[in-house]
Amino acid sequence: MKRNVSIMDRALRLLAALVLVSLNISGIVSYPESILLWIVAAIFTLTALTGNCPVYTLFGINTNTGKKEIGKYH
């Protein structure tokens, strides 16, 4: 699969997943809603690690420029 998620988008997804996990662990969110937050955090983490978002593919969105943004010395 082609990557359609940029590095910045991936970092924001990981940050959002960390916030959701911390809300769950700290007990701020109650039981029924916490399940939904765990699922969303897992989806954010998975899409950040793989660099591919199925929803972006469905709507034809591509935030990845195709260039290496880190370590490019040209």
C-alpha positions in Angstrom: 0.0 0.0 0.0 1.1 3.5 -0.7 1.5 5.9 2.1 -1.0 8.7 2.1 -0.3 10.2 5.5 2.5 12.8 6.0 5.0 12.7 8.8 3.4 15.6 10.5 0.0 13.9 10.3 1.5 10.7 11.7 3.0 12.6 14.6 -0.3 14.3 15.4 -2.1 11.0 15.3 0.4 9.5 17.7 0.0 12.5 20.0 -3.8 12.2 19.9 -3.6 8.5 20.7 -1.4 9.2 23.7 -3.9 11.8 25.0 -6.7 9.3 24.6 -4.8 6.6 26.4 -3.8 8.9 29.2 -7.5 9.9 29.6 -8.4 6.3 29.9 -5.7 5.3 32.3 -6.2 8.3 34.6 -9.9 7.4 34.9 -11.2 10.8 33.6 -13.5 8.9 31.2 -16.1 6.5 32.5 -16.6 2.9 31.3 -18.9 3.0 28.3 -17.0 5.9 26.6 -13.6 4.5 27.5 -14.1 1.6 25.1 -14.7 3.9 22.2 -11.6 5.9 23.2 -9.4 2.8 23.3 -10.7 1.8 19.8 -10.0 5.3 18.4 -6.5 5.4 20.0 -5.7 2.0 18.4 -6.9 3.2 15.0 -4.8 6.4 15.3 -1.7 4.4 16.3 -2.2 1.8 13.6 -2.6 4.4 10.8 0.3 6.4 12.2 2.6 3.4 12.2 1.6 2.2 8.8 1.4 5.6 7.1 -1.8 4.6 5.4 -5.3 5.8 6.3 -8.2 3.9 4.6 -10.5 6.9 5.1 -8.1 9.1 3.2 -8.0 6.5 0.4 -11.8 6.5 0.3 -12.0 10.2 -0.2 -8.9 10.6 -2.3 -6.9 12.6 0.3 -3.1 12.4 0.3 -1.2 14.5 2.8 2.1 12.7 2.0 4.1 14.7 -0.6 6.1 11.6 -1.6 9.4 13.2 -0.6 11.5 12.2 2.3 11.0 15.0 4.8 13.8 13.9 7.2 17.3 13.1 6.2 17.2 14.6 2.7 20.6 16.2 1.8 20.1 17.3 -1.8 
